[in-house]
């Protein structure tokens, strides 16, 4: 295939992709923050601060929406993550949280699955040192005890 023909096809593909990217911006997806219903009876302000730093952007009704979250398809991905995160554990609706869900949160933090790597790369403040991770785990355990 001659270079000119290849360049023409490449240009068409790029143009179609650009038009597609522009068009999907008109599919609205908005991340909302419903009112906080009830928070846990935190064992300490430190535990809440650690949870807020590492967990609240997906697991609360106090999500801080970054500017890039308004661009599709990124907005779709973030909205989906927040929806799933709130469904699994929502620190802003603690009355619906069962001790099993809270203990699962401790387990995934212990195993290094939360906060996820892709999130901490974009949000370095959410990275927890090993000491902070242990403090969060201990604090969540004590918080669960306070809630029972």
WOMOSUL-V164158 format. One record per residue. N is the residue number from 0. RES is the residue in one small letter. PSI is psi in whole degrees, -180 to 180 (* if undefined). OMEGA is omega in degrees with one decimal (none if undefined). Layout:
N;RES;PSI;OMEGA  N;RES;PSI;OMEGA
This chain:
0;x;127;-179.9  1;x;153;-177.0  2;x;-41;-178.3  3;x;-41;-180.0  4;x;-42;177.6  5;x;-43;178.5  6;x;-38;178.8  7;x;-46;179.1  8;x;-41;178.8  9;x;-43;179.1  10;x;-41;179.4  11;x;-45;179.3  12;x;-45;178.7  13;x;-42;179.9  14;x;-44;178.9  15;x;-43;178.9  16;x;-42;179.7  17;x;-44;178.2  18;x;-42;177.5  19;x;-43;179.2  20;x;-39;178.1  21;x;-44;-177.5  22;x;-38;-178.3  23;x;-13;176.5  24;x;-19;-178.8  25;x;0;174.9  26;x;102;-171.9  27;x;133;171.8  28;x;124;-176.9  29;x;136;175.8  30;x;119;-179.3  31;x;158;175.9  32;x;96;175.6  33;x;166;179.2  34;x;150;174.1  35;x;123;-178.5  36;x;-55;178.4  37;x;137;176.5  38;x;163;175.7  39;x;160;171.3  40;x;82;-173.4  41;x;141;177.3  42;x;-26;179.7  43;x;158;174.9  44;x;-30;179.3  45;x;-43;179.7  46;x;-44;179.3  47;x;-43;-179.5  48;x;-41;177.7  49;x;-43;178.5  50;x;-41;179.7  51;x;-44;-178.4  52;x;-41;-172.0  53;x;-19;-168.9  54;x;-32;-168.0  55;x;-26;-176.8  56;x;-10;173.7  57;x;-20;-171.9  58;x;40;176.1  59;x;176;173.7  60;x;23;-179.9  61;x;43;-177.3  62;x;130;172.8  63;x;114;-174.9  64;x;116;179.5  65;x;158;-178.6  66;x;-37;-178.1  67;x;-11;179.6  68;x;1;177.5  69;x;0;-176.8  70;x;121;176.4  71;x;145;4.3  72;x;1;179.1  73;x;-41;-179.8  74;x;-37;-179.9  75;x;-44;-178.8  76;x;-46;-178.7  77;x;-44;179.0  78;x;-40;178.4  79;x;-44;179.6  80;x;-43;179.6  81;x;-44;179.1  82;x;-48;178.8  83;x;-41;179.9  84;x;-45;178.4  85;x;-36;180.0  86;x;-39;-177.6  87;x;-40;-179.4  88;x;123;-179.1  89;x;109;179.9  90;x;-15;179.9  91;x;-2;177.1  92;x;57;-171.8  93;x;-27;179.4  94;x;-27;179.0  95;x;-8;-177.6  96;x;126;175.9  97;x;153;-179.2  98;x;-29;178.2  99;x;-45;178.9  100;x;-42;-179.7  101;x;-40;177.3  102;x;-33;175.1  103;x;-37;177.3  104;x;-43;178.1  105;x;-41;-179.3  106;x;-46;-178.2  107;x;-30;174.3  108;x;-44;179.4  109;x;-39;-178.0  110;x;-3;178.4  111;x;12;179.8  112;x;-23;179.8  113;x;142;-13.1  114;x;148;-175.8  115;x;152;-176.7  116;x;-44;-178.6  117;x;-32;-179.8  118;x;-44;-177.7  119;x;-23;175.1  120;x;-43;-179.0  121;x;-31;-177.6  122;x;79;-175.2  123;x;-24;178.8  124;x;-22;-179.8  125;x;-11;178.1  126;x;132;178.0  127;x;136;173.1  128;x;163;176.9  129;x;-39;179.0  130;x;-41;178.6  131;x;-39;178.3  132;x;-45;178.8  133;x;-38;177.5  134;x;-41;178.2  135;x;-44;179.4  136;x;-48;179.4  137;x;-42;179.6  138;x;-40;177.5  139;x;-39;176.3  140;x;-46;179.7  141;x;-37;178.7  142;x;-41;177.8  143;x;-42;177.9  144;x;-40;178.8  145;x;-27;-176.3  146;x;-17;-177.6  147;x;*;none
